[in-house]
Amino acid sequence: MKYLPIDTSDVRFLVTSDPEQVLDFETKRPRADRDGQPIHSVDVLVSGEGRKGEVITVKVSGASPSVSEGNRVKVVDLVAMPWSQNGRSGVSFTASRIESIPASSKAAA
């Protein structure tokens, strides 16, 4: 599978929905990664200087990220994976983790 690492050094991320466990489309059971870790998804608004904001869904494996709607976050090891199936195509996003940025921090997300 081809994937594209994304440089997030000059973008900001804002959580737009609380984390949700990813469910299998057919069985409606929680999905897990190859190591048996649960997969969670988080919708985030991605923005930066001179860029129009866009909401993307980022999936992470392991414990549910400790973030909630409205939190500024850091997305670590963000990767884009183009996909195509049954005449449809798109891009999915995964990360190794999503970390909350304290409100007093001036660090870039």
ChimeraX commands (.cxc) that place a marker at each C-alpha (Angstrom):
marker #1 position 0.00,0.00,0.00 radius 0.5
marker #1 position 1.36,3.41,-0.92 radius 0.5
marker #1 position 1.24,6.18,1.60 radius 0.5
marker #1 position 2.36,9.80,1.73 radius 0.5
marker #1 position 3.78,11.30,4.94 radius 0.5
marker #1 position 2.53,14.85,5.54 radius 0.5
marker #1 position 4.62,17.69,6.98 radius 0.5
marker #1 position 2.40,19.30,9.64 radius 0.5
marker #1 position 4.91,21.88,10.87 radius 0.5
marker #1 position 3.05,24.92,9.48 radius 0.5
marker #1 position -0.59,23.85,9.90 radius 0.5
marker #1 position -3.03,24.01,12.81 radius 0.5
marker #1 position -5.52,21.35,13.84 radius 0.5
marker #1 position -8.78,21.91,15.73 radius 0.5
marker #1 position -10.98,18.98,16.81 radius 0.5
marker #1 position -14.49,19.28,15.34 radius 0.5
marker #1 position -15.97,16.11,16.85 radius 0.5
marker #1 position -15.19,13.88,19.81 radius 0.5
marker #1 position -13.25,10.66,19.06 radius 0.5
marker #1 position -15.34,7.68,17.99 radius 0.5
marker #1 position -14.45,4.02,17.78 radius 0.5
marker #1 position -14.38,2.86,14.16 radius 0.5
marker #1 position -16.93,0.13,13.42 radius 0.5
marker #1 position -16.84,-2.51,10.71 radius 0.5
marker #1 position -19.29,-1.46,7.99 radius 0.5
marker #1 position -20.94,-4.87,7.69 radius 0.5
marker #1 position -20.82,-6.36,11.21 radius 0.5
marker #1 position -21.05,-3.05,13.14 radius 0.5
marker #1 position -18.42,-4.47,15.52 radius 0.5
marker #1 position -15.43,-2.36,16.64 radius 0.5
marker #1 position -12.53,-2.52,14.17 radius 0.5
marker #1 position -8.98,-3.29,15.26 radius 0.5
marker #1 position -5.59,-2.87,13.62 radius 0.5
marker #1 position -3.21,-5.74,12.78 radius 0.5
marker #1 position -2.00,-5.80,16.39 radius 0.5
marker #1 position -5.53,-6.06,17.79 radius 0.5
marker #1 position -5.58,-2.42,18.97 radius 0.5
marker #1 position -8.91,-0.58,18.61 radius 0.5
marker #1 position -9.11,2.09,15.91 radius 0.5
marker #1 position -10.59,5.53,16.66 radius 0.5
marker #1 position -11.44,8.39,14.32 radius 0.5
marker #1 position -11.29,12.11,15.02 radius 0.5
marker #1 position -12.54,14.87,12.72 radius 0.5
marker #1 position -10.18,17.84,12.65 radius 0.5
marker #1 position -10.18,21.20,10.91 radius 0.5
marker #1 position -6.83,21.69,9.17 radius 0.5
marker #1 position -5.80,25.30,8.53 radius 0.5
marker #1 position -2.71,27.40,7.99 radius 0.5
marker #1 position -1.47,30.70,6.65 radius 0.5
marker #1 position -3.07,31.46,3.30 radius 0.5
marker #1 position -4.95,28.16,3.24 radius 0.5
marker #1 position -8.66,27.57,3.30 radius 0.5
marker #1 position -9.59,25.29,6.22 radius 0.5
marker #1 position -10.71,21.75,5.50 radius 0.5
marker #1 position -12.12,19.05,7.78 radius 0.5
marker #1 position -10.47,15.63,7.53 radius 0.5
marker #1 position -11.00,12.42,9.49 radius 0.5
marker #1 position -7.86,11.02,11.09 radius 0.5
marker #1 position -7.71,7.44,12.38 radius 0.5
marker #1 position -5.44,6.35,15.22 radius 0.5
marker #1 position -4.88,2.94,16.81 radius 0.5
marker #1 position -4.80,2.24,20.53 radius 0.5
marker #1 position -6.58,4.02,23.36 radius 0.5
marker #1 position -9.07,6.72,22.41 radius 0.5
marker #1 position -7.29,10.09,22.10 radius 0.5
marker #1 position -7.84,12.33,25.14 radius 0.5
marker #1 position -9.25,15.20,23.10 radius 0.5
marker #1 position -12.67,16.73,22.64 radius 0.5
marker #1 position -14.48,19.09,20.30 radius 0.5
marker #1 position -12.84,22.52,20.25 radius 0.5
marker #1 position -9.38,21.35,21.39 radius 0.5
marker #1 position -6.30,22.48,19.49 radius 0.5
marker #1 position -4.24,19.37,18.82 radius 0.5
marker #1 position -0.97,18.11,17.43 radius 0.5
marker #1 position -1.31,15.29,14.90 radius 0.5
marker #1 position 1.82,13.13,15.05 radius 0.5
marker #1 position 3.09,11.16,12.02 radius 0.5
marker #1 position 0.16,12.10,9.77 radius 0.5
marker #1 position -0.01,9.95,6.64 radius 0.5
marker #1 position -2.31,10.15,3.60 radius 0.5
marker #1 position -3.28,6.91,1.87 radius 0.5
marker #1 position -5.01,7.15,-1.52 radius 0.5
marker #1 position -7.59,4.41,-2.13 radius 0.5
marker #1 position -9.83,3.17,-4.92 radius 0.5
marker #1 position -12.62,0.60,-4.65 radius 0.5
marker #1 position -15.67,-0.26,-6.76 radius 0.5
marker #1 position -15.28,2.81,-8.98 radius 0.5
marker #1 position -14.88,5.16,-6.00 radius 0.5
marker #1 position -11.69,6.75,-4.76 radius 0.5
marker #1 position -10.45,9.06,-2.05 radius 0.5
marker #1 position -7.80,9.63,0.57 radius 0.5
marker #1 position -7.76,8.29,4.12 radius 0.5
marker #1 position -5.61,9.75,6.90 radius 0.5
marker #1 position -3.90,7.98,9.78 radius 0.5
marker #1 position -1.59,9.16,12.55 radius 0.5
marker #1 position 0.41,7.53,15.30 radius 0.5
marker #1 position -1.34,9.76,17.87 radius 0.5
marker #1 position -3.33,12.94,18.42 radius 0.5
marker #1 position -2.28,15.10,21.38 radius 0.5
marker #1 position -4.12,18.00,23.00 radius 0.5
marker #1 position -2.25,21.33,23.05 radius 0.5
marker #1 position -2.72,23.26,26.31 radius 0.5
marker #1 position -4.62,26.54,25.79 radius 0.5
marker #1 position -1.64,28.52,27.13 radius 0.5
marker #1 position 0.79,26.90,24.68 radius 0.5
marker #1 position 1.90,28.89,21.66 radius 0.5
marker #1 position 3.39,25.85,19.97 radius 0.5
marker #1 position 2.26,25.13,16.42 radius 0.5
marker #1 position -0.16,22.25,16.10 radius 0.5
marker link #1:1,2 radius 0.2
marker link #1:2,3 radius 0.2
marker link #1:3,4 radius 0.2
marker link #1:4,5 radius 0.2
marker link #1:5,6 radius 0.2
marker link #1:6,7 radius 0.2
marker link #1:7,8 radius 0.2
marker link #1:8,9 radius 0.2
marker link #1:9,10 radius 0.2
marker link #1:10,11 radius 0.2
marker link #1:11,12 radius 0.2
marker link #1:12,13 radius 0.2
marker link #1:13,14 radius 0.2
marker link #1:14,15 radius 0.2
marker link #1:15,16 radius 0.2
marker link #1:16,17 radius 0.2
marker link #1:17,18 radius 0.2
marker link #1:18,19 radius 0.2
marker link #1:19,20 radius 0.2
marker link #1:20,21 radius 0.2
marker link #1:21,22 radius 0.2
marker link #1:22,23 radius 0.2
marker link #1:23,24 radius 0.2
marker link #1:24,25 radius 0.2
marker link #1:25,26 radius 0.2
marker link #1:26,27 radius 0.2
marker link #1:27,28 radius 0.2
marker link #1:28,29 radius 0.2
marker link #1:29,30 radius 0.2
marker link #1:30,31 radius 0.2
marker link #1:31,32 radius 0.2
marker link #1:32,33 radius 0.2
marker link #1:33,34 radius 0.2
marker link #1:34,35 radius 0.2
marker link #1:35,36 radius 0.2
marker link #1:36,37 radius 0.2
marker link #1:37,38 radius 0.2
marker link #1:38,39 radius 0.2
marker link #1:39,40 radius 0.2
marker link #1:40,41 radius 0.2
marker link #1:41,42 radius 0.2
marker link #1:42,43 radius 0.2
marker link #1:43,44 radius 0.2
marker link #1:44,45 radius 0.2
marker link #1:45,46 radius 0.2
marker link #1:46,47 radius 0.2
marker link #1:47,48 radius 0.2
marker link #1:48,49 radius 0.2
marker link #1:49,50 radius 0.2
marker link #1:50,51 radius 0.2
marker link #1:51,52 radius 0.2
marker link #1:52,53 radius 0.2
marker link #1:53,54 radius 0.2
marker link #1:54,55 radius 0.2
marker link #1:55,56 radius 0.2
marker link #1:56,57 radius 0.2
marker link #1:57,58 radius 0.2
marker link #1:58,59 radius 0.2
marker link #1:59,60 radius 0.2
marker link #1:60,61 radius 0.2
marker link #1:61,62 radius 0.2
marker link #1:62,63 radius 0.2
marker link #1:63,64 radius 0.2
marker link #1:64,65 radius 0.2
marker link #1:65,66 radius 0.2
marker link #1:66,67 radius 0.2
marker link #1:67,68 radius 0.2
marker link #1:68,69 radius 0.2
marker link #1:69,70 radius 0.2
marker link #1:70,71 radius 0.2
marker link #1:71,72 radius 0.2
marker link #1:72,73 radius 0.2
marker link #1:73,74 radius 0.2
marker link #1:74,75 radius 0.2
marker link #1:75,76 radius 0.2
marker link #1:76,77 radius 0.2
marker link #1:77,78 radius 0.2
marker link #1:78,79 radius 0.2
marker link #1:79,80 radius 0.2
marker link #1:80,81 radius 0.2
marker link #1:81,82 radius 0.2
marker link #1:82,83 radius 0.2
marker link #1:83,84 radius 0.2
marker link #1:84,85 radius 0.2
marker link #1:85,86 radius 0.2
marker link #1:86,87 radius 0.2
marker link #1:87,88 radius 0.2
marker link #1:88,89 radius 0.2
marker link #1:89,90 radius 0.2
marker link #1:90,91 radius 0.2
marker link #1:91,92 radius 0.2
marker link #1:92,93 radius 0.2
marker link #1:93,94 radius 0.2
marker link #1:94,95 radius 0.2
marker link #1:95,96 radius 0.2
marker link #1:96,97 radius 0.2
marker link #1:97,98 radius 0.2
marker link #1:98,99 radius 0.2
marker link #1:99,100 radius 0.2
marker link #1:100,101 radius 0.2
marker link #1:101,102 radius 0.2
marker link #1:102,103 radius 0.2
marker link #1:103,104 radius 0.2
marker link #1:104,105 radius 0.2
marker link #1:105,106 radius 0.2
marker link #1:106,107 radius 0.2
marker link #1:107,108 radius 0.2
marker link #1:108,109 radius 0.2
view
